[in-house]
Amino acid sequence: MPTTKNKLEQGLKDYLECEEFINDLFSRANFCVPNCISKPIGLYRERSEMPGDPTQFSGHIGCCPYNMFDSTNYPEISDHSVLDAQRVEKYSIQKKQKGACDYHSSSGCQLKTHKSPICVSWICDEFVQYLAEQKGINYPRRIIEEKLELILAGKESKKSVFEFKRKLKSMNTKIKVINFLRI
């Protein structure tokens, strides 16, 4: 049975809220920019040896030099139709760039919102380890990505969405406290 338009619209609303929580989490953790993105040789690996070589593009680009904004690892549950339509409306369709994500520019990713679940949830193994060891946060990126897909597709119950948001908020609170205590 296809998901109704109302469920997809509510799914997008919930998804964008989760995306904001995850963006805040990554920003508060302050891992990628100082350790990797701002350097040709990152703390954990030489960026020019990564797939897609993010150092060949101008500006700050993460470990995501590919077009993943319209991709999914879960095609059996995925429905990005409402997300894709709003992304195009908000950001327009970007010019295709050879080897880089279409939304990459000299100032980095242009998508502050409306990223795909892959883009929102993915972090490298070193960042996962950093969150666990330095912040006490378990970040199961594949589980988070799948949950985001289910929410976006309108296939999660209100209770499940509420619980997932609560977990994301809890991660953010933990980082806020740790960062405050380190001042």
Buried (B, 14 or more C-beta within 10 A) or exposed (E): EEBEEEBBEBBBEBBBEBBBBBBBBBEBBEBBBEBBBEEEEBEBEEBEEBEBBBBEBEEBBBBBBBBBBBBBBBEEEBBBBBBBEBBEEEBEEBEEBEEBBBBBBEEBBBBEBBBBBBBBBBBBEBBBEBBEEEBEBEBEBEEBBBBBBBBBBBBBEEEEBEEBBEBBBEBBEBBEEBEEEEE
